[in-house]
């Protein structure tokens, strides 16, 4: 299982812009959880209403369940 790093909005913007560092990240913006999956350097980003759904997305193993 990969660790999710809690980051600030400013750190999130930097990761999205630079694609560094590699890893899984969660930030809070306007009361919503922002997930950043930068495990492959692509900085996939999604917005969620709560931390659990964000965590579930970040840790998804890709089996569709």
PDBQT receptor file of N, H, CA, C and O in Angstrom, charges set to zero:
ATOM      1  N   UNK A   1       0.845  -1.189   0.000  1.00  0.00    +0.000 N 
ATOM      2  CA  UNK A   1       0.000   0.000   0.000  1.00  0.00    +0.000 C 
ATOM      3  C   UNK A   1       0.884   1.245   0.000  1.00  0.00    +0.000 C 
ATOM      4  O   UNK A   1       1.846   1.341   0.763  1.00  0.00    +0.000 OA
ATOM      5  N   UNK A   2       0.547   2.180  -0.857  1.00  0.00    +0.000 N 
ATOM      6  H   UNK A   2      -0.234   2.102  -1.477  1.00  0.00    +0.000 HD
ATOM      7  CA  UNK A   2       1.283   3.435  -0.953  1.00  0.00    +0.000 C 
ATOM      8  C   UNK A   2       0.771   4.433   0.082  1.00  0.00    +0.000 C 
ATOM      9  O   UNK A   2      -0.400   4.414   0.462  1.00  0.00    +0.000 OA
ATOM     10  N   UNK A   3       1.658   5.289   0.520  1.00  0.00    +0.000 N 
ATOM     11  H   UNK A   3       2.609   5.305   0.210  1.00  0.00    +0.000 HD
ATOM     12  CA  UNK A   3       1.278   6.338   1.474  1.00  0.00    +0.000 C 
ATOM     13  C   UNK A   3       0.730   7.543   0.721  1.00  0.00    +0.000 C 
ATOM     14  O   UNK A   3       1.197   7.876  -0.368  1.00  0.00    +0.000 OA
ATOM     15  N   UNK A   4      -0.261   8.186   1.315  1.00  0.00    +0.000 N 
ATOM     16  H   UNK A   4      -0.640   7.915   2.199  1.00  0.00    +0.000 HD
ATOM     17  CA  UNK A   4      -0.812   9.420   0.772  1.00  0.00    +0.000 C 
ATOM     18  C   UNK A   4      -0.250  10.569   1.586  1.00  0.00    +0.000 C 
ATOM     19  O   UNK A   4      -0.368  10.594   2.811  1.00  0.00    +0.000 OA
ATOM     20  N   UNK A   5       0.358  11.513   0.902  1.00  0.00    +0.000 N 
ATOM     21  H   UNK A   5       0.454  11.493  -0.093  1.00  0.00    +0.000 HD
ATOM     22  CA  UNK A   5       0.955  12.672   1.551  1.00  0.00    +0.000 C 
ATOM     23  C   UNK A   5      -0.040  13.817   1.586  1.00  0.00    +0.000 C 
ATOM     24  O   UNK A   5      -0.577  14.202   0.547  1.00  0.00    +0.000 OA
ATOM     25  N   UNK A   6      -0.292  14.366   2.767  1.00  0.00    +0.000 N 
ATOM     26  H   UNK A   6       0.145  14.053   3.611  1.00  0.00    +0.000 HD
ATOM     27  CA  UNK A   6      -1.160  15.530   2.900  1.00  0.00    +0.000 C 
ATOM     28  C   UNK A   6      -0.333  16.777   2.615  1.00  0.00    +0.000 C 
ATOM     29  O   UNK A   6       0.727  16.983   3.207  1.00  0.00    +0.000 OA
ATOM     30  N   UNK A   7      -0.831  17.607   1.700  1.00  0.00    +0.000 N 
ATOM     31  H   UNK A   7      -1.692  17.440   1.220  1.00  0.00    +0.000 HD
ATOM     32  CA  UNK A   7      -0.074  18.779   1.260  1.00  0.00    +0.000 C 
ATOM     33  C   UNK A   7      -0.953  20.020   1.256  1.00  0.00    +0.000 C 
ATOM     34  O   UNK A   7      -2.174  19.926   1.377  1.00  0.00    +0.000 OA
ATOM     35  N   UNK A   8      -0.330  21.180   1.117  1.00  0.00    +0.000 N 
ATOM     36  H   UNK A   8       0.663  21.257   1.018  1.00  0.00    +0.000 HD
ATOM     37  CA  UNK A   8      -1.058  22.443   1.042  1.00  0.00    +0.000 C 
ATOM     38  C   UNK A   8      -1.507  22.698  -0.399  1.00  0.00    +0.000 C 
ATOM     39  O   UNK A   8      -1.056  22.023  -1.324  1.00  0.00    +0.000 OA
ATOM     40  N   UNK A   9      -2.394  23.674  -0.578  1.00  0.00    +0.000 N 
ATOM     41  H   UNK A   9      -2.759  24.222   0.174  1.00  0.00    +0.000 HD
ATOM     42  CA  UNK A   9      -2.826  24.056  -1.924  1.00  0.00    +0.000 C 
ATOM     43  C   UNK A   9      -1.641  24.489  -2.775  1.00  0.00    +0.000 C 
ATOM     44  O   UNK A   9      -1.555  24.135  -3.951  1.00  0.00    +0.000 OA
ATOM     45  N   UNK A  10      -0.730  25.253  -2.185  1.00  0.00    +0.000 N 
ATOM     46  H   UNK A  10      -0.800  25.540  -1.230  1.00  0.00    +0.000 HD
ATOM     47  CA  UNK A  10       0.450  25.725  -2.925  1.00  0.00    +0.000 C 
ATOM     48  C   UNK A  10       1.323  24.559  -3.376  1.00  0.00    +0.000 C 
ATOM     49  O   UNK A  10       1.828  24.553  -4.499  1.00  0.00    +0.000 OA
ATOM     50  N   UNK A  11       1.499  23.573  -2.497  1.00  0.00    +0.000 N 
ATOM     51  H   UNK A  11       1.089  23.579  -1.585  1.00  0.00    +0.000 HD
ATOM     52  CA  UNK A  11       2.281  22.389  -2.866  1.00  0.00    +0.000 C 
ATOM     53  C   UNK A  11       1.589  21.611  -3.981  1.00  0.00    +0.000 C 
ATOM     54  O   UNK A  11       2.245  21.090  -4.882  1.00  0.00    +0.000 OA
ATOM     55  N   UNK A  12       0.248  21.534  -3.916  1.00  0.00    +0.000 N 
ATOM     56  H   UNK A  12      -0.285  21.958  -3.183  1.00  0.00    +0.000 HD
ATOM     57  CA  UNK A  12      -0.515  20.836  -4.946  1.00  0.00    +0.000 C 
ATOM     58  C   UNK A  12      -0.312  21.496  -6.309  1.00  0.00    +0.000 C 
ATOM     59  O   UNK A  12      -0.088  20.809  -7.305  1.00  0.00    +0.000 OA
ATOM     60  N   UNK A  13      -0.388  22.804  -6.353  1.00  0.00    +0.000 N 
ATOM     61  H   UNK A  13      -0.570  23.362  -5.544  1.00  0.00    +0.000 HD
ATOM     62  CA  UNK A  13      -0.191  23.522  -7.616  1.00  0.00    +0.000 C 
ATOM     63  C   UNK A  13       1.204  23.274  -8.181  1.00  0.00    +0.000 C 
ATOM     64  O   UNK A  13       1.370  23.116  -9.391  1.00  0.00    +0.000 OA
ATOM     65  N   UNK A  14       2.201  23.241  -7.306  1.00  0.00    +0.000 N 
ATOM     66  H   UNK A  14       2.067  23.369  -6.323  1.00  0.00    +0.000 HD
ATOM     67  CA  UNK A  14       3.568  23.001  -7.761  1.00  0.00    +0.000 C 
ATOM     68  C   UNK A  14       3.717  21.598  -8.333  1.00  0.00    +0.000 C 
ATOM     69  O   UNK A  14       4.379  21.416  -9.354  1.00  0.00    +0.000 OA
ATOM     70  N   UNK A  15       3.108  20.602  -7.688  1.00  0.00    +0.000 N 
ATOM     71  H   UNK A  15       2.570  20.750  -6.858  1.00  0.00    +0.000 HD
ATOM     72  CA  UNK A  15       3.173  19.225  -8.194  1.00  0.00    +0.000 C 
ATOM     73  C   UNK A  15       2.491  19.132  -9.553  1.00  0.00    +0.000 C 
ATOM     74  O   UNK A  15       3.010  18.485 -10.462  1.00  0.00    +0.000 OA
ATOM     75  N   UNK A  16       1.337  19.769  -9.700  1.00  0.00    +0.000 N 
ATOM     76  H   UNK A  16       0.915  20.295  -8.962  1.00  0.00    +0.000 HD
ATOM     77  CA  UNK A  16       0.616  19.737 -10.975  1.00  0.00    +0.000 C 
ATOM     78  C   UNK A  16       1.449  20.393 -12.080  1.00  0.00    +0.000 C 
ATOM     79  O   UNK A  16       1.493  19.895 -13.205  1.00  0.00    +0.000 OA
ATOM     80  N   UNK A  17       2.104  21.503 -11.758  1.00  0.00    +0.000 N 
ATOM     81  H   UNK A  17       2.068  21.907 -10.843  1.00  0.00    +0.000 HD
ATOM     82  CA  UNK A  17       2.898  22.228 -12.752  1.00  0.00    +0.000 C 
ATOM     83  C   UNK A  17       4.198  21.516 -13.116  1.00  0.00    +0.000 C 
ATOM     84  O   UNK A  17       4.577  21.478 -14.286  1.00  0.00    +0.000 OA
ATOM     85  N   UNK A  18       4.884  20.953 -12.121  1.00  0.00    +0.000 N 
ATOM     86  H   UNK A  18       4.576  20.984 -11.170  1.00  0.00    +0.000 HD
ATOM     87  CA  UNK A  18       6.224  20.393 -12.352  1.00  0.00    +0.000 C 
ATOM     88  C   UNK A  18       6.252  18.873 -12.491  1.00  0.00    +0.000 C 
ATOM     89  O   UNK A  18       7.238  18.300 -12.954  1.00  0.00    +0.000 OA
ATOM     90  N   UNK A  19       5.142  18.216 -12.078  1.00  0.00    +0.000 N 
ATOM     91  H   UNK A  19       4.340  18.681 -11.702  1.00  0.00    +0.000 HD
ATOM     92  CA  UNK A  19       5.078  16.748 -12.066  1.00  0.00    +0.000 C 
ATOM     93  C   UNK A  19       6.103  16.132 -11.114  1.00  0.00    +0.000 C 
ATOM     94  O   UNK A  19       6.520  14.989 -11.301  1.00  0.00    +0.000 OA
ATOM     95  N   UNK A  20       6.500  16.880 -10.111  1.00  0.00    +0.000 N 
ATOM     96  H   UNK A  20       6.161  17.808  -9.960  1.00  0.00    +0.000 HD
ATOM     97  CA  UNK A  20       7.452  16.428  -9.101  1.00  0.00    +0.000 C 
ATOM     98  C   UNK A  20       6.976  16.881  -7.738  1.00  0.00    +0.000 C 
ATOM     99  O   UNK A  20       6.416  17.972  -7.635  1.00  0.00    +0.000 OA
ATOM    100  N   UNK A  21       7.166  16.113  -6.697  1.00  0.00    +0.000 N 
ATOM    101  H   UNK A  21       7.622  15.226  -6.780  1.00  0.00    +0.000 HD
ATOM    102  CA  UNK A  21       7.743  14.769  -6.658  1.00  0.00    +0.000 C 
ATOM    103  C   UNK A  21       6.725  13.709  -7.073  1.00  0.00    +0.000 C 
ATOM    104  O   UNK A  21       5.531  13.981  -7.199  1.00  0.00    +0.000 OA
ATOM    105  N   UNK A  22       7.221  12.519  -7.277  1.00  0.00    +0.000 N 
ATOM    106  H   UNK A  22       8.191  12.297  -7.175  1.00  0.00    +0.000 HD
ATOM    107  CA  UNK A  22       6.385  11.370  -7.604  1.00  0.00    +0.000 C 
ATOM    108  C   UNK A  22       5.696  10.902  -6.322  1.00  0.00    +0.000 C 
ATOM    109  O   UNK A  22       6.305  10.913  -5.253  1.00  0.00    +0.000 OA
ATOM    110  N   UNK A  23       4.426  10.490  -6.424  1.00  0.00    +0.000 N 
ATOM    111  H   UNK A  23       3.931  10.480  -7.293  1.00  0.00    +0.000 HD
ATOM    112  CA  UNK A  23       3.726   9.970  -5.265  1.00  0.00    +0.000 C 
ATOM    113  C   UNK A  23       2.233  10.238  -5.325  1.00  0.00    +0.000 C 
ATOM    114  O   UNK A  23       1.700  10.668  -6.349  1.00  0.00    +0.000 OA
ATOM    115  N   UNK A  24       1.572   9.976  -4.211  1.00  0.00    +0.000 N 
ATOM    116  H   UNK A  24       2.005   9.627  -3.380  1.00  0.00    +0.000 HD
ATOM    117  CA  UNK A  24       0.130  10.203  -4.058  1.00  0.00    +0.000 C 
ATOM    118  C   UNK A  24      -0.061  11.322  -3.050  1.00  0.00    +0.000 C 
ATOM    119  O   UNK A  24       0.578  11.340  -1.998  1.00  0.00    +0.000 OA
ATOM    120  N   UNK A  25      -0.959  12.270  -3.382  1.00  0.00    +0.000 N 
ATOM    121  H   UNK A  25      -1.478  12.256  -4.236  1.00  0.00    +0.000 HD
ATOM    122  CA  UNK A  25      -1.108  13.466  -2.561  1.00  0.00    +0.000 C 
ATOM    123  C   UNK A  25      -2.576  13.834  -2.385  1.00  0.00    +0.000 C 
ATOM    124  O   UNK A  25      -3.408  13.556  -3.249  1.00  0.00    +0.000 OA
ATOM    125  N   UNK A  26      -2.879  14.465  -1.253  1.00  0.00    +0.000 N 
ATOM    126  H   UNK A  26      -2.203  14.692  -0.552  1.00  0.00    +0.000 HD
ATOM    127  CA  UNK A  26      -4.209  15.000  -0.990  1.00  0.00    +0.000 C 
ATOM    128  C   UNK A  26      -4.071  16.380  -0.375  1.00  0.00    +0.000 C 
ATOM    129  O   UNK A  26      -3.276  16.602   0.538  1.00  0.00    +0.000 OA
ATOM    130  N   UNK A  27      -4.875  17.308  -0.904  1.00  0.00    +0.000 N 
ATOM    131  H   UNK A  27      -5.521  17.127  -1.646  1.00  0.00    +0.000 HD
ATOM    132  CA  UNK A  27      -4.914  18.672  -0.372  1.00  0.00    +0.000 C 
ATOM    133  C   UNK A  27      -6.367  19.042  -0.153  1.00  0.00    +0.000 C 
ATOM    134  O   UNK A  27      -7.264  18.380  -0.676  1.00  0.00    +0.000 OA
ATOM    135  N   UNK A  28      -6.609  20.092   0.616  1.00  0.00    +0.000 N 
ATOM    136  H   UNK A  28      -5.881  20.630   1.041  1.00  0.00    +0.000 HD
ATOM    137  CA  UNK A  28      -7.957  20.600   0.856  1.00  0.00    +0.000 C 
ATOM    138  C   UNK A  28      -8.090  21.965   0.209  1.00  0.00    +0.000 C 
ATOM    139  O   UNK A  28      -7.234  22.832   0.378  1.00  0.00    +0.000 OA
ATOM    140  N   UNK A  29      -9.178  22.148  -0.538  1.00  0.00    +0.000 N 
ATOM    141  H   UNK A  29      -9.874  21.444  -0.676  1.00  0.00    +0.000 HD
ATOM    142  CA  UNK A  29      -9.439  23.429  -1.184  1.00  0.00    +0.000 C 
ATOM    143  C   UNK A  29     -10.935  23.679  -1.148  1.00  0.00    +0.000 C 
ATOM    144  O   UNK A  29     -11.712  22.899  -1.699  1.00  0.00    +0.000 OA
ATOM    145  N   UNK A  30     -11.339  24.754  -0.507  1.00  0.00    +0.000 N 
ATOM    146  H   UNK A  30     -10.708  25.388  -0.059  1.00  0.00    +0.000 HD
ATOM    147  CA  UNK A  30     -12.756  25.100  -0.450  1.00  0.00    +0.000 C 
ATOM    148  C   UNK A  30     -13.626  24.025   0.168  1.00  0.00    +0.000 C 
ATOM    149  O   UNK A  30     -14.770  23.841  -0.247  1.00  0.00    +0.000 OA
ATOM    150  N   UNK A  31     -13.102  23.313   1.152  1.00  0.00    +0.000 N 
ATOM    151  H   UNK A  31     -12.172  23.462   1.489  1.00  0.00    +0.000 HD
ATOM    152  CA  UNK A  31     -13.865  22.270   1.824  1.00  0.00    +0.000 C 
ATOM    153  C   UNK A  31     -13.949  20.959   1.056  1.00  0.00    +0.000 C 
ATOM    154  O   UNK A  31     -14.678  20.053   1.462  1.00  0.00    +0.000 OA
ATOM    155  N   UNK A  32     -13.216  20.844  -0.047  1.00  0.00    +0.000 N 
ATOM    156  H   UNK A  32     -12.625  21.580  -0.376  1.00  0.00    +0.000 HD
ATOM    157  CA  UNK A  32     -13.200  19.615  -0.836  1.00  0.00    +0.000 C 
ATOM    158  C   UNK A  32     -11.804  19.022  -0.837  1.00  0.00    +0.000 C 
ATOM    159  O   UNK A  32     -10.804  19.737  -0.769  1.00  0.00    +0.000 OA
ATOM    160  N   UNK A  33     -11.759  17.692  -0.917  1.00  0.00    +0.000 N 
ATOM    161  H   UNK A  33     -12.571  17.112  -0.973  1.00  0.00    +0.000 HD
ATOM    162  CA  UNK A  33     -10.480  16.995  -0.994  1.00  0.00    +0.000 C 
ATOM    163  C   UNK A  33     -10.042  16.938  -2.451  1.00  0.00    +0.000 C 
ATOM    164  O   UNK A  33     -10.830  16.594  -3.332  1.00  0.00    +0.000 OA
ATOM    165  N   UNK A  34      -8.790  17.274  -2.695  1.00  0.00    +0.000 N 
ATOM    166  H   UNK A  34      -8.150  17.553  -1.979  1.00  0.00    +0.000 HD
ATOM    167  CA  UNK A  34      -8.214  17.206  -4.030  1.00  0.00    +0.000 C 
ATOM    168  C   UNK A  34      -7.177  16.094  -4.010  1.00  0.00    +0.000 C 
ATOM    169  O   UNK A  34      -6.210  16.146  -3.251  1.00  0.00    +0.000 OA
ATOM    170  N   UNK A  35      -7.388  15.083  -4.854  1.00  0.00    +0.000 N 
ATOM    171  H   UNK A  35      -8.174  15.041  -5.471  1.00  0.00    +0.000 HD
ATOM    172  CA  UNK A  35      -6.443  13.979  -4.955  1.00  0.00    +0.000 C 
ATOM    173  C   UNK A  35      -5.539  14.174  -6.156  1.00  0.00    +0.000 C 
ATOM    174  O   UNK A  35      -5.998  14.532  -7.241  1.00  0.00    +0.000 OA
ATOM    175  N   UNK A  36      -4.258  13.939  -5.959  1.00  0.00    +0.000 N 
ATOM    176  H   UNK A  36      -3.885  13.649  -5.078  1.00  0.00    +0.000 HD
ATOM    177  CA  UNK A  36      -3.289  14.015  -7.047  1.00  0.00    +0.000 C 
ATOM    178  C   UNK A  36      -2.531  12.699  -7.084  1.00  0.00    +0.000 C 
ATOM    179  O   UNK A  36      -1.790  12.367  -6.159  1.00  0.00    +0.000 OA
ATOM    180  N   UNK A  37      -2.728  11.954  -8.168  1.00  0.00    +0.000 N 
ATOM    181  H   UNK A  37      -3.330  12.223  -8.919  1.00  0.00    +0.000 HD
ATOM    182  CA  UNK A  37      -1.990  10.706  -8.368  1.00  0.00    +0.000 C 
ATOM    183  C   UNK A  37      -0.843  11.018  -9.314  1.00  0.00    +0.000 C 
ATOM    184  O   UNK A  37      -1.018  11.050 -10.532  1.00  0.00    +0.000 OA
ATOM    185  N   UNK A  38       0.319  11.246  -8.746  1.00  0.00    +0.000 N 
ATOM    186  H   UNK A  38       0.461  11.221  -7.756  1.00  0.00    +0.000 HD
ATOM    187  CA  UNK A  38       1.504  11.535  -9.548  1.00  0.00    +0.000 C 
ATOM    188  C   UNK A  38       2.482  10.362  -9.472  1.00  0.00    +0.000 C 
ATOM    189  O   UNK A  38       3.697  10.546  -9.553  1.00  0.00    +0.000 OA
ATOM    190  N   UNK A  39       1.938   9.161  -9.315  1.00  0.00    +0.000 N 
ATOM    191  H   UNK A  39       0.952   9.011  -9.250  1.00  0.00    +0.000 HD
ATOM    192  CA  UNK A  39       2.783   7.971  -9.193  1.00  0.00    +0.000 C 
ATOM    193  C   UNK A  39       3.516   7.654 -10.493  1.00  0.00    +0.000 C 
ATOM    194  O   UNK A  39       4.553   6.992 -10.472  1.00  0.00    +0.000 OA
ATOM    195  N   UNK A  40       2.986   8.119 -11.625  1.00  0.00    +0.000 N 
ATOM    196  H   UNK A  40       2.144   8.657 -11.643  1.00  0.00    +0.000 HD
ATOM    197  CA  UNK A  40       3.624   7.878 -12.926  1.00  0.00    +0.000 C 
ATOM    198  C   UNK A  40       4.171   9.166 -13.542  1.00  0.00    +0.000 C 
ATOM    199  O   UNK A  40       4.674   9.143 -14.666  1.00  0.00    +0.000 OA
ATOM    200  N   UNK A  41       4.080  10.281 -12.827  1.00  0.00    +0.000 N 
ATOM    201  H   UNK A  41       3.672  10.300 -11.915  1.00  0.00    +0.000 HD
ATOM    202  CA  UNK A  41       4.547  11.551 -13.351  1.00  0.00    +0.000 C 
ATOM    203  C   UNK A  41       3.527  12.263 -14.227  1.00  0.00    +0.000 C 
ATOM    204  O   UNK A  41       3.868  13.223 -14.919  1.00  0.00    +0.000 OA
ATOM    205  N   UNK A  42       2.261  11.798 -14.205  1.00  0.00    +0.000 N 
ATOM    206  H   UNK A  42       1.984  11.019 -13.643  1.00  0.00    +0.000 HD
ATOM    207  CA  UNK A  42       1.208  12.403 -15.020  1.00  0.00    +0.000 C 
ATOM    208  C   UNK A  42       0.308  13.357 -14.243  1.00  0.00    +0.000 C 
ATOM    209  O   UNK A  42      -0.492  14.074 -14.844  1.00  0.00    +0.000 OA
ATOM    210  N   UNK A  43       0.424  13.376 -12.932  1.00  0.00    +0.000 N 
ATOM    211  H   UNK A  43       1.074  12.794 -12.443  1.00  0.00    +0.000 HD
ATOM    212  CA  UNK A  43      -0.346  14.271 -12.053  1.00  0.00    +0.000 C 
ATOM    213  C   UNK A  43      -1.849  14.240 -12.333  1.00  0.00    +0.000 C 
ATOM    214  O   UNK A  43      -2.469  15.287 -12.519  1.00  0.00    +0.000 OA
ATOM    215  N   UNK A  44      -2.431  13.048 -12.362  1.00  0.00    +0.000 N 
ATOM    216  H   UNK A  44      -1.928  12.197 -12.210  1.00  0.00    +0.000 HD
ATOM    217  CA  UNK A  44      -3.894  12.915 -12.494  1.00  0.00    +0.000 C 
ATOM    218  C   UNK A  44      -4.533  13.559 -11.280  1.00  0.00    +0.000 C 
ATOM    219  O   UNK A  44      -4.122  13.298 -10.150  1.00  0.00    +0.000 OA
ATOM    220  N   UNK A  45      -5.528  14.392 -11.499  1.00  0.00    +0.000 N 
ATOM    221  H   UNK A  45      -5.863  14.604 -12.417  1.00  0.00    +0.000 HD
ATOM    222  CA  UNK A  45      -6.129  15.174 -10.419  1.00  0.00    +0.000 C 
ATOM    223  C   UNK A  45      -7.639  15.039 -10.430  1.00  0.00    +0.000 C 
ATOM    224  O   UNK A  45      -8.270  15.131 -11.483  1.00  0.00    +0.000 OA
ATOM    225  N   UNK A  46      -8.223  14.818  -9.248  1.00  0.00    +0.000 N 
ATOM    226  H   UNK A  46      -7.710  14.743  -8.392  1.00  0.00    +0.000 HD
ATOM    227  CA  UNK A  46      -9.676  14.711  -9.093  1.00  0.00    +0.000 C 
ATOM    228  C   UNK A  46     -10.098  15.433  -7.826  1.00  0.00    +0.000 C 
ATOM    229  O   UNK A  46      -9.327  15.548  -6.873  1.00  0.00    +0.000 OA
ATOM    230  N   UNK A  47     -11.337  15.921  -7.828  1.00  0.00    +0.000 N 
ATOM    231  H   UNK A  47     -11.963  15.828  -8.602  1.00  0.00    +0.000 HD
ATOM    232  CA  UNK A  47     -11.922  16.615  -6.675  1.00  0.00    +0.000 C 
ATOM    233  C   UNK A  47     -12.972  15.711  -6.041  1.00  0.00    +0.000 C 
ATOM    234  O   UNK A  47     -13.740  15.059  -6.748  1.00  0.00    +0.000 OA
ATOM    235  N   UNK A  48     -13.010  15.670  -4.698  1.00  0.00    +0.000 N 
ATOM    236  H   UNK A  48     -12.386  16.200  -4.124  1.00  0.00    +0.000 HD
ATOM    237  CA  UNK A  48     -13.928  14.807  -3.968  1.00  0.00    +0.000 C 
ATOM    238  C   UNK A  48     -14.582  15.561  -2.821  1.00  0.00    +0.000 C 
ATOM    239  O   UNK A  48     -14.007  16.518  -2.304  1.00  0.00    +0.000 OA
ATOM    240  N   UNK A  49     -15.792  15.136  -2.411  1.00  0.00    +0.000 N 
ATOM    241  H   UNK A  49     -16.259  14.358  -2.832  1.00  0.00    +0.000 HD
ATOM    242  CA  UNK A  49     -16.495  15.810  -1.324  1.00  0.00    +0.000 C 
ATOM    243  C   UNK A  49     -15.936  15.477   0.061  1.00  0.00    +0.000 C 
ATOM    244  O   UNK A  49     -16.209  16.188   1.028  1.00  0.00    +0.000 OA
ATOM    245  N   UNK A  50     -15.149  14.389   0.158  1.00  0.00    +0.000 N 
ATOM    246  H   UNK A  50     -14.928  13.811  -0.627  1.00  0.00    +0.000 HD
ATOM    247  CA  UNK A  50     -14.624  13.981   1.461  1.00  0.00    +0.000 C 
ATOM    248  C   UNK A  50     -13.316  13.212   1.299  1.00  0.00    +0.000 C 
ATOM    249  O   UNK A  50     -12.965  12.779   0.202  1.00  0.00    +0.000 OA
ATOM    250  N   UNK A  51     -12.601  13.051   2.415  1.00  0.00    +0.000 N 
ATOM    251  H   UNK A  51     -12.887  13.403   3.307  1.00  0.00    +0.000 HD
ATOM    252  CA  UNK A  51     -11.301  12.386   2.402  1.00  0.00    +0.000 C 
ATOM    253  C   UNK A  51     -11.401  10.908   2.047  1.00  0.00    +0.000 C 
ATOM    254  O   UNK A  51     -10.513  10.379   1.379  1.00  0.00    +0.000 OA
ATOM    255  N   UNK A  52     -12.460  10.231   2.478  1.00  0.00    +0.000 N 
ATOM    256  H   UNK A  52     -13.182  10.661   3.021  1.00  0.00    +0.000 HD
ATOM    257  CA  UNK A  52     -12.580   8.794   2.209  1.00  0.00    +0.000 C 
ATOM    258  C   UNK A  52     -12.671   8.511   0.722  1.00  0.00    +0.000 C 
ATOM    259  O   UNK A  52     -11.973   7.630   0.221  1.00  0.00    +0.000 OA
ATOM    260  N   UNK A  53     -13.523   9.245  -0.002  1.00  0.00    +0.000 N 
ATOM    261  H   UNK A  53     -14.090   9.961   0.405  1.00  0.00    +0.000 HD
ATOM    262  CA  UNK A  53     -13.655   8.983  -1.435  1.00  0.00    +0.000 C 
ATOM    263  C   UNK A  53     -12.367   9.348  -2.169  1.00  0.00    +0.000 C 
ATOM    264  O   UNK A  53     -12.009   8.701  -3.154  1.00  0.00    +0.000 OA
ATOM    265  N   UNK A  54     -11.676  10.370  -1.698  1.00  0.00    +0.000 N 
ATOM    266  H   UNK A  54     -11.966  10.895  -0.898  1.00  0.00    +0.000 HD
ATOM    267  CA  UNK A  54     -10.387  10.738  -2.286  1.00  0.00    +0.000 C 
ATOM    268  C   UNK A  54      -9.359   9.635  -2.051  1.00  0.00    +0.000 C 
ATOM    269  O   UNK A  54      -8.647   9.227  -2.968  1.00  0.00    +0.000 OA
ATOM    270  N   UNK A  55      -9.293   9.163  -0.818  1.00  0.00    +0.000 N 
ATOM    271  H   UNK A  55      -9.871   9.494  -0.073  1.00  0.00    +0.000 HD
ATOM    272  CA  UNK A  55      -8.365   8.085  -0.480  1.00  0.00    +0.000 C 
ATOM    273  C   UNK A  55      -8.671   6.832  -1.277  1.00  0.00    +0.000 C 
ATOM    274  O   UNK A  55      -7.754   6.186  -1.784  1.00  0.00    +0.000 OA
ATOM    275  N   UNK A  56      -9.946   6.473  -1.397  1.00  0.00    +0.000 N 
ATOM    276  H   UNK A  56     -10.691   6.997  -0.985  1.00  0.00    +0.000 HD
ATOM    277  CA  UNK A  56     -10.336   5.301  -2.183  1.00  0.00    +0.000 C 
ATOM    278  C   UNK A  56      -9.842   5.426  -3.624  1.00  0.00    +0.000 C 
ATOM    279  O   UNK A  56      -9.326   4.461  -4.189  1.00  0.00    +0.000 OA
ATOM    280  N   UNK A  57      -9.998   6.612  -4.220  1.00  0.00    +0.000 N 
ATOM    281  H   UNK A  57     -10.417   7.396  -3.762  1.00  0.00    +0.000 HD
ATOM    282  CA  UNK A  57      -9.555   6.835  -5.602  1.00  0.00    +0.000 C 
ATOM    283  C   UNK A  57      -8.038   6.723  -5.708  1.00  0.00    +0.000 C 
ATOM    284  O   UNK A  57      -7.523   6.073  -6.618  1.00  0.00    +0.000 OA
ATOM    285  N   UNK A  58      -7.322   7.357  -4.779  1.00  0.00    +0.000 N 
ATOM    286  H   UNK A  58      -7.740   7.885  -4.040  1.00  0.00    +0.000 HD
ATOM    287  CA  UNK A  58      -5.862   7.326  -4.830  1.00  0.00    +0.000 C 
ATOM    288  C   UNK A  58      -5.300   5.920  -4.663  1.00  0.00    +0.000 C 
ATOM    289  O   UNK A  58      -4.280   5.580  -5.263  1.00  0.00    +0.000 OA
ATOM    290  N   UNK A  59      -5.961   5.105  -3.851  1.00  0.00    +0.000 N 
ATOM    291  H   UNK A  59      -6.789   5.381  -3.363  1.00  0.00    +0.000 HD
ATOM    292  CA  UNK A  59      -5.462   3.763  -3.566  1.00  0.00    +0.000 C 
ATOM    293  C   UNK A  59      -6.083   2.680  -4.444  1.00  0.00    +0.000 C 
ATOM    294  O   UNK A  59      -5.812   1.496  -4.243  1.00  0.00    +0.000 OA
ATOM    295  N   UNK A  60      -6.913   3.069  -5.414  1.00  0.00    +0.000 N 
ATOM    296  H   UNK A  60      -7.133   4.030  -5.577  1.00  0.00    +0.000 HD
ATOM    297  CA  UNK A  60      -7.564   2.113  -6.310  1.00  0.00    +0.000 C 
ATOM    298  C   UNK A  60      -6.518   1.276  -7.026  1.00  0.00    +0.000 C 
ATOM    299  O   UNK A  60      -5.557   1.808  -7.581  1.00  0.00    +0.000 OA
ATOM    300  N   UNK A  61      -6.715  -0.043  -7.009  1.00  0.00    +0.000 N 
ATOM    301  H   UNK A  61      -7.496  -0.475  -6.558  1.00  0.00    +0.000 HD
ATOM    302  CA  UNK A  61      -5.757  -0.917  -7.663  1.00  0.00    +0.000 C 
ATOM    303  C   UNK A  61      -6.083  -1.159  -9.132  1.00  0.00    +0.000 C 
ATOM    304  O   UNK A  61      -5.402  -1.936  -9.802  1.00  0.00    +0.000 OA
ATOM    305  N   UNK A  62      -7.131  -0.491  -9.637  1.00  0.00    +0.000 N 
ATOM    306  H   UNK A  62      -7.685   0.140  -9.093  1.00  0.00    +0.000 HD
ATOM    307  CA  UNK A  62      -7.457  -0.574 -11.050  1.00  0.00    +0.000 C 
ATOM    308  C   UNK A  62      -8.270  -1.782 -11.458  1.00  0.00    +0.000 C 
ATOM    309  O   UNK A  62      -8.401  -2.059 -12.650  1.00  0.00    +0.000 OA
ATOM    310  N   UNK A  63      -8.831  -2.524 -10.483  1.00  0.00    +0.000 N 
ATOM    311  H   UNK A  63      -8.725  -2.299  -9.515  1.00  0.00    +0.000 HD
ATOM    312  CA  UNK A  63      -9.614  -3.713 -10.845  1.00  0.00    +0.000 C 
ATOM    313  C   UNK A  63     -11.081  -3.394 -11.071  1.00  0.00    +0.000 C 
ATOM    314  O   UNK A  63     -11.873  -4.290 -11.361  1.00  0.00    +0.000 OA
ATOM    315  N   UNK A  64     -11.453  -2.122 -10.942  1.00  0.00    +0.000 N 
ATOM    316  H   UNK A  64     -10.809  -1.394 -10.706  1.00  0.00    +0.000 HD
ATOM    317  CA  UNK A  64     -12.831  -1.707 -11.207  1.00  0.00    +0.000 C 
ATOM    318  C   UNK A  64     -13.800  -1.969 -10.088  1.00  0.00    +0.000 C 
ATOM    319  O   UNK A  64     -14.997  -1.737 -10.257  1.00  0.00    +0.000 OA
ATOM    320  N   UNK A  65     -13.344  -2.436  -8.964  1.00  0.00    +0.000 N 
ATOM    321  H   UNK A  65     -12.371  -2.625  -8.826  1.00  0.00    +0.000 HD
ATOM    322  CA  UNK A  65     -14.244  -2.729  -7.835  1.00  0.00    +0.000 C 
ATOM    323  C   UNK A  65     -14.090  -1.697  -6.755  1.00  0.00    +0.000 C 
ATOM    324  O   UNK A  65     -14.764  -1.774  -5.727  1.00  0.00    +0.000 OA
TER     325      UNK A  65
